[in-house]
């Protein structure tokens, strides 16, 4: 496949005007200016000519629940929270994501080619997220990374769920204490396992603790649901205590402590700012948060938190952040290379570079503007949406 013309926003350097992308075997084989690139399509190769438009990496949603909280179903399609046990790290989102959910098709039509999907925030520890592509029937074929993060939650959601059941946690102290206890036990388990391995001894593995090893090895982060300033700092405090990586998801009051967060060095996934302020802990939610954090030096991605706000609104949410002060180019990065880096998959997606997955979105203009149309969505080098045919 050749994509020729338009403005290529690589997210890996300068834009390329009137460029060429050659795709082969699902990867980007070559990228450059038309007048500097040899174009020799084989008889079977598709050639897409773009007269005017923007060609960019497929958009990435860094935090959502599509397919695990289905839009068109009630309890029957809601598998997001196991609300009978506050600590469930062994649960895997990959076992509950329904790729037939309408959100997948909506994502593709919006130029969204991959997403981080996982459990909700009713539990102190909700389970394991996975990073996947947005087109296909069998979830196993869509997975890029699993597990990709371990979901933990602070604040109102665990409090409301479990105080209503008459058990812990009913306070923020209990949330932090239960997470510390779980991490302490997981760390001791890992220490005993490593000691047994070094000594050539047998070791009885525990399914409920094995899932923590990638977190303790810093291979995947804690994915922390945090809105309020105090919850943000508690998540960081615990991550520091156990030497873990963490992403600050939602981070609704992040703009109030931008300097401190920049010093800490952890990334933020901000949103869903398009939703209503339906809880006390989101009373300071605003589109300006993304820009304030970004300017302070925090790597920041934008999220819809689908289905809290619809996944197809992701580029528009980035546009609203730009309207509220985020630099335009940083707006592009907030839905491409930054979420790829935050999710630990930037070796495959997030920018248009030779050797990376051919996940490409072609738009009639800036996708952060409401009248812009998606012309083509390409995943793994295959056209999965063509506006001219509607398929």
N, C-alpha and C positions, 0 to 999 in steps of 0.2 A: 504494500500500500504506500502511495505517496500522497502527502497533503501539501499543497502548493499555494503560496500567496498569503495574503493577510498580514497581520502583525502577530508574531510568535512571542508570547511572554513565557520565557523559559523558567523563571524563578531560580535560575542558577547563574545569573549574569545579566547583561544588557538584552533588551528586546531585539528581535530580528525582524526587520521590515522586509516584506516580499520574500519570505523564507520557504524552506523545504524541510519536511520531516519524512524520512524513509523508515517505514515500519516493516520488520521481518520477524517471523516466528514469535509474534506477540511482544517484541521488544523494539525499542528505538534503535535503529541501526545507524542512522546518520541524521544530523540536523545542521542547517546552515543557511546562508543566503542563496537565493535562486541563481544569481550570477556566479556563484562560487561552488555550486554543487552539481555533480553529474546526475542527470535524471534519465534513467534507462529502465522504465517499467517493463516487466515481463508481460507476456500476453495475458496471463491470469491475474495480474495485479490491478487493484482498484486505484484510480487516481481521483482525488478530491480537489477541485480548484476552488479557492476562496478569493473572491475579488475584494471584498471588504469584510472585515471581521477580526475577531481576536481568537487566537489559538493558544490554549494554555493547558497546564496540567489538569487532569480531572479534579474536581472539587472534592475536598475531604471533610467529612463530619467527624469531629473528634470525641463526641460523647452523645449517644442517643440510645433509644430503646425500641427501634423499629423491628418489627417481626417478633419481638418478645412481649410487647404490649401492642396488640393489633388494633387498628383503627376501627374496623367495622364489626367488632365483636366485644362482648362484655366480659364477664368472668371466664367464659370459655376460651377467650383469646388472650387473657392477661396472665402471663407467667413471669412477671417482672420481680415480684417480691415473695419470698417464702416467709410469711409473717407469723410464724409460730415459734421461731428460734432466732434470737438476735445475732447469733454468730454462726454463719454458714459458708466458710471459705471454700469448701469442697464443691460447691455448685458451679456449673459451667454454663455460661450463656449459650454456647454452641448447641447444647442439648434442647434448647427451648425456642430458638429463632425459627420462625416460619417464613421462608423466602417467598411464599405466596401472598404475604401481606401487601396491600396496595402501596405502602410506603416505598417499597423497592422500585416499583415502576415510576412513582413520582420522583424519586431520587435520580434515576437515570434520565428522565426527561428534563431535569434541572441541571444536568451536567455533573452530578455527584457520582463519582465512580467508586468510592470506598468509604467505609465508616467504621468507627469503634462502637461496638454494641455490647450491652451488658445489663446486669441486674440494676434494680432501682435502689432507693435510699431508705427503705423502711428498717433495714437491719444495720447493726453496728458494723458487721462484715457481711456483705451481700453475696460475694462470689466473684467469679472470674470473667472478665471481659474478653472479647475476641475482636480482632480487626479483620474485616472482610471486604470483598468486592460486592457490588450492588446488583449484579446481573447473573442469574442462574437459578436452577431449581434445587440442586443438591447443595446443602450448606457446606459439606466437606470440600466441595470443589471451589468454594468462594473464599475460604479462610486463607488469609495471608500470615496471621500470627495468632496463636492460641496456646496457652493463655497470653494475653497482652497486657493485662493489669489486674490488680485485686481491688475490688470496690469496698470502700469503707465510708461510713457516713456519720456526720456530726450534726448536732442541732435538733431542730423541731421534729423531723420525720421519725427517727427512732423513739424519741420521747413520747410523741403522740401515739404511735402504734403500740408500744409496750406498757405505758402507763394505763392505757385503755384496757389492757388485759390484766392489770393488777400485778405486774412483775417488772423487774428491771430490764432495760434502763428507763427510769422516769426522770433522771436529771442528766445534765451534761457531765457531771462528775462520774456517773456510772458508765456513760458511754466511753469516756476516756479510760476509766479503770478496766472495763471489760476488754477493750482493745489491747491495752497494755498486758493484761493477763494472757490473752490469746497469743500475742507476739512473744512474750516471755516463754510460754510453753513451747511454741514453735521453734524458737531459737535453741532451747535446751534439747529438744528433739533432734534438731539438725546437728548440734554439737555431739550428741551421743552417736548419731549415725556416722559422722565423720571419724570419730574416735574408733568405732568398731571397724570401719573400713580400713583405717590406717593400721589397726592391729590384726587384720585378717580374721576378725570375729564375725559371727552371724549376727544379723540385726533384723528384728521384726518390724517391718514398715507399718506405719499408721496412715491410712488413706486420708484421714481428716487433717493430718499435719504435713504430708508430702506436698500439698498444694502451696505451702508457704515457702518452699525452698527457692523457687525462682525469685521471690520477693527478697528473701534474705541474701541471696547472691547478687542483688541489684540488677537482675536481668529484666525484670518488669517492675513498674512502680506501684505504690499504693495510689489508688484513684479516689481522692478524697472529696466527698460531697460537702462543701463548705460555702456558706453564704456570709455569715456575720464575721466581723473582725476577730472576736474571741475564738470562734470555731476555726478560723484560718490559722491562727497562731497555735491552737492546740494541735492541729494536724501537723504543723511544722515541728512543734516541740516533740511529739511522739516519733516522728520520722527521724529527727536528730538523735533521740535517745537510743534508737535501735539501728542507726546507720543506714536508713532506707532512702530510696528515691520516692518522691511523691509528686503528683500533679494536683493542682488546686482547681477543682471543677466547680463552676458557677462563679465563685469568687466575687459575689455581688457587691461587697463593700471593699473590694481590693483597691479602688481609687482613693480610699481614705488612708491607706497604709502603703502606697506605691513604693516609696523609698525603702521601707523596711523589706518589702517583698523582693525588690531588686537586689538588695544585699544578700538575701537568703539564697537566691539563684534558682528557685523552683519555678516551673512554667505554670501558666494559668489558662484555663479553658473557660471563657466567659459567656454567660447566657443562662437561660433563654430570655433575653431582654425584650423580645417581642410579646412575651406573655404578660399577664396581669400581675400586680403585686398582691398575690392572694394569701400570703403568709406574713407574719410579723418579721421574720428574718430576711425577707426580700424587700423591705420598705425603702431601702436606698438603692435598689436596682436601677441602672441607667445605662444607655448606650455609650455614654462617655467613658465608662470604666475601661473599655478595651484600649482606647487611645491614651488615657492617663497611664495605664500600666505599661503600654508599649513605649511611650516616651521616656518612662523611668528606667527602661532597660529590661523589662520582664518579657520573656517570649510568650506571646499570647495568641491563642486561637479563638475563633468564634464558634458557638454551638447553638443549635435549636433546642437541644434536649428533647427531640421528637419522642412522643407526640405532644409534649407540653406546648411547643409551637411546631408547625409542620416542617418536615425536613426540606421540602422544596423552597422554603423561605430562607435557607442558609445564605445564599449570596446576597439577598436583600438585607439580611441582618448585618452582614459585613458592610453593606452600603450605608445602613443607618449609623454604624459605628464611625464610618468616614464622615458622614454628615455631622456627627457629634465631636469630631476632632481628630480621628485617626488619619494618618497620612494615607493617601490613595494607594501607593505601592504597597504599603504595609497592610492595607485592606486585602489586596490580592494574596499576600503572603499568609494572612490570617486564616485563609481557607484552602491553602495549598501546602507550601513547604513547612510552615510552622506546625500545623497539626501532624504532618508526617513525622517531623522530628520528635514532637511530644509523644506520639504513639509508638515511636521506635521502629518506624518502617520507611525511613527516608532513603534507605538503600534501594528501595523498589519504586516508591511513588513520591509525589509531591513536587517534582520538577521534571522538566523535559531535558533529559541528558542521555547520551549514548549508553546503552546497556540497561536502562531502566525499563520497567513495564510500560507498554504503550497504552497508558490510560490518559486520554486526551479529550478535552472539551472544546468545541468550536462554537463561538457565539457571534451574533450579529453585531455586537458592540460590547461595552462594559457589562458583565453579568451582574454587577451590583446596582444597575439601574433597572427600574421596574419594567420598562418597555422592551428590554433586550430579549431576544429569542435565542433559545438553544438550537443550533443548526445540526450539530452532530455530537453524539457521545460515543466514545470509543473506549473499550475495555479489553486489555490484553490483545490489542491490535485488531479487534473485531468491532465493526460498527453495530452498536446495540440500540441506537436511536438515530433516525434520519428524519428531520422535520419535513422534508419533501414528500416522504411516504407515510410519515406518522408511525413508523415502526423501527 
